[in-house]
Structures are given as C-alpha cells and as structure tokens.
Amino acid sequence: MSYDPRNLPEHPDFLWANPEPKSSYDVVIVGGGGHGLATAYYLAAHHGITNVAVLERGWLGGGNMARNTTIIRSNYLWDESAAIYEASLRLWETIEDDLGYNVFFSQRGVLNLAHTLQDVRESVRRVEANRLNGVDAEFVDADGVRELCPIINTDNLRYPVLGATYQPRAGIAKHDWVAWGYARRAAELGVDLIQNCEVTGFVKDGNRVVGVETSRGRIGAGRVGLAVAGSTSTLADLAGFDVPIQSHPLQALVSELFEPVHPTVVMSNHIHVYVSQAHKGELVMGAGVDQYTGYGQRGSFHVIEEQMAAAVELFPIFARAHVLRTWGGIVDVTMDASPIMGRTPVEDLFVNTGWGTGGFKAVPGAGLAYAHTLATGQPHPLNAPFSLERFETGALIDEHGAAAVAH
Ligand SMILES: Cc1cc2nc3c(=O)[nH]c(=O)nc-3n(C[C@H](O)[C@H](O)[C@H](O)COP(=O)(O)OP(=O)(O)OC[C@H]3O[C@@H](n4cnc5c(N)ncnc54)[C@H](O)[C@@H]3O)c2cc1C
C-alpha cells in the first residue's frame, strides 16, 4: 500500500499531550528527565500546583534517564544519604500503584563485593550504619555470595571475593517506563510537557528570576527549578552563579539476549565493573566515569575494554557473550559524591543536580522533595542537608565509599 504523505494522519498523542507553551506558569521546570518529570508529578499530585511546565530541549527522558543502568538501592553510608535514598526506595515499592503504570520494578537484591580486608572492614561498617538507619543490609561471606549468584568467580581472580554487602530490597526497574509513567500522570493532572524547547537564558527582575528565554520564546515563571543534570553548570552560568560540579561522560553497554543466568545485581568497586541482567535478557554492564570532563554523550573505548575484562574475570561464563551496543551519558559529579538540591543565589531559582552516576534510584524521593521546595520555597527535610551552601560551610556528605563504582 502506498501513502500520500500529504494525507497522513496527525501523529497520535502518545501517553501525554504535546501543548504549545503558555506565556507564563507558576512553576517552570527545566529538564524533562526523571527528576524533572517526577518533580512535576509531585507538584501536581501532592501540592495541587498544576500551572506547571516542564521544558525539555530534546525529547522527554532522552538524557541520562534513557542511558542509565537502573540500579536502585539505598545502602549509603551517612544518615542524610540513607534518609533520601531510603525514602526513594519506599516510593519505588508503591510507584506502580501511585502512577497506575508498570515500571518493572524488580527487587532482586544488590551485592557490593569486598575484595580486600579494607573492603571488608568498610563494608561491615556500612552495613552497621545502614541498619541503624532502618535500611535492610547484611554482610555475606564468599559462600553467601556464591549462593546468591552461583555464576560468580570468587576464587580464581586477581582480587578474590572475600564477601559482600547485600541489600535484598534493592534491584532494578525499566528507566524509560519510569519516565513515561511520571510524564503520563503529570500530564493527566494538567502539567504542560514541552519538548524541543531549550532554555537559553533567564529573565530577571533585580536578583529575582521571573522567566526563562527559550528556543520557543520567552516564558514567564513564578519559580524556576533546574533539573538538567550534566548541563547544570552551563545554565547556572547563564543565571550568574557557579555550581561545584564537573560533567563527565559515563558509559554502559549491553550484550545480546540470554536466558536468565544472573539472578541479582553485582557491583565491584575494586575490579571496577557492575553487572545485572535486564528483563529481556541482555547483560547490562557499567563502570566508572571517563576521567575527562565533556558534554559529548559518548566516551572512550579503553573504558569499555576494561569494564569487559573485569566482567569476564568476575563472570567467566560471559567470555563468549557479544556486545550489542554501548552508549554514554553526561553525569554531574560533585566533590563529595552527593547531590545538590535547594536554593541558589538567585531568588526563586532552584537547583537539583550533582546526582552523578547514581541519580536514577533517587528519582521518586528527589522528585518529592524538590516539589516541596518549589511549592514552598523551603527545603524539605530530605534535601535540607544537600544545599549549595554546604560547599561554603564545609558540611560535606562524603559518599565516595558508597558511590564508588557508582550507581
Ligand atoms: C551510563 C549511565 C549509567 C547510570 N547508571 C545508574 C544506575 O544504575 N543507577 C542510578 O541510580 N543512576 C544511574 N545513572 C545516573 C542517572 O542516570 C542520573 O543521575 C539521572 O538520570 C539524572 O536524572 P536527571 O533527570 O537529572 O537527568 P537527565 O535524565 O539527564 O535529564 C536532564 C534533561 O535536561 C535536558 N536539558 C539540558 N539542558 C537543557 C536546556 N538548556 N533546556 C531544556 N532542557 C535541557 C536534557 O536534554 C535532559 O533530558 C547512570 C547514568 C549513566 C549516564
């Protein structure tokens, strides 16, 4: 059958409407990734604020949200981090009912391997801290690791596996479905989701933001919330302040499809790889950031090579697997490996950034807290410790140990 392109029907609206921007909104959220979309949803659902626009320069959920490896866990070291990640994990546990949408949340557990005595000491310390914060965590020895993940090579490798921290409630979800679920519910509640709309500047009245300049014209705003991950420093620069983040490429890759062979999620800081098996059957692998800063959404080949070598060392049965595809995102890394969420030096302009390699898991909790901040102008107890001022006061929350190979 041949079609006359002039007679083709309009492309159907899929899950959410595609509105033209209005001249102004009570709240403008910049960035249509997981954080921006979740924030819009909680603004509407929890605060009744629906005169809201999410402005996305590309397509919804096409940034890091589309590129991450979906590990969800809450076993961070410090009280402040445990609070926000655990609040997030609890929201993950009810998210499908809240959104009326399947996000394939699978609580298959996460193992963080210990390969040296120092690793073991730090892991046990973190497990104890987790338990004090109500986070499910245990330390398992090498036999326990093999029981949870029989295909892992614990003995015959450079750094033998001595044990691991294990969080049974941790797991994975399907990232694109999470973005779509939040987008759909936010749109149903009245939020305008505007794609192909790049924010190029800020309109200020004195030191107060009153709108944004965009590729689709000027849009007025009562409050503006940035949720642009690796692009935050560029936008902050336009608004006239600095954020202490560096933007790095972070890569991941998937293999061809396999029968279920890998029942949990395994992360190794020392060997420097992490692996899970996606719902369809691909082995999903990642490692740390590429060390140079950049905005290219692609990284260096040697990083992929090293992460595959590490994966084969830990899982010898993967030796004959083929790589299907690799990709990269731009992650926003702070010097204490913790996020920044709250006020900026510009009145009514707020920032949510610095999630680095691990912000997917935080989407529900951070969205809830950021919505509170945008609705009230005040930090929520969950994000109060993660202010921009901590880099002046020195009240840093160093999560390098728990973030490590990241995610
Ligand atoms: C390879 C990789 C693996 C990862 N694995 C994990 C993991 O296993 N677990 C985990 O918890 N986290 C993981 N992460 C981190 C996680 O993906 C991010 O922390 C999280 O997605 C950040 O969400 P976001 O909504 O802030 O950013 P994004 O999804 O990047 O959204 C920001 C959006 O802002 C838009 N934007 C930028 N500038 C402008 C502008 N000027 N105007 C309008 N829009 C703009 C971008 O187009 C983008 O869509 C991983 C990241 C990568 C790259």
The ligand as an ORCA input file, in Angstrom:
! r2SCAN-3c Opt
* xyz 0 1
  C      25.708      5.153     31.712
  C      24.967      5.608     32.953
  C      24.613      4.667     33.908
  C      23.935      5.071     35.054
  N      23.508      4.108     35.933
  C      22.774      4.458     37.005
  C      22.268      3.438     37.868
  O      22.467      2.223     37.649
  N      21.535      3.821     38.947
  C      21.301      5.124     39.227
  O      20.681      5.415     40.253
  N      21.751      6.126     38.396
  C      22.476      5.815     37.299
  N      22.937      6.783     36.444
  C      22.733      8.202     36.796
  C      21.355      8.659     36.398
  O      21.074      8.312     35.062
  C      21.265     10.184     36.540
  O      21.737     10.585     37.808
  C      19.821     10.629     36.437
  O      19.220     10.061     35.285
  C      19.756     12.142     36.382
  O      18.408     12.459     36.119
  P      18.001     13.844     35.592
  O      16.549     13.824     35.357
  O      18.548     14.874     36.493
  O      18.853     13.989     34.251
  P      18.555     13.719     32.716
  O      17.761     12.477     32.502
  O      19.856     13.831     32.006
  O      17.615     14.920     32.346
  C      18.072     16.244     32.155
  C      17.369     16.776     30.944
  O      17.637     18.168     30.838
  C      17.628     18.474     29.476
  N      18.284     19.769     29.279
  C      19.605     20.059     29.415
  N      19.823     21.361     29.145
  C      18.617     21.902     28.851
  C      18.190     23.202     28.498
  N      19.059     24.205     28.373
  N      16.879     23.413     28.256
  C      15.982     22.398     28.369
  N      16.338     21.135     28.701
  C      17.638     20.900     28.946
  C      18.361     17.312     28.831
  O      18.056     17.212     27.458
  C      17.842     16.131     29.649
  O      16.756     15.460     29.045
  C      23.617      6.428     35.277
  C      23.966      7.387     34.304
  C      24.620      6.977     33.144
  C      24.962      8.003     32.101
*
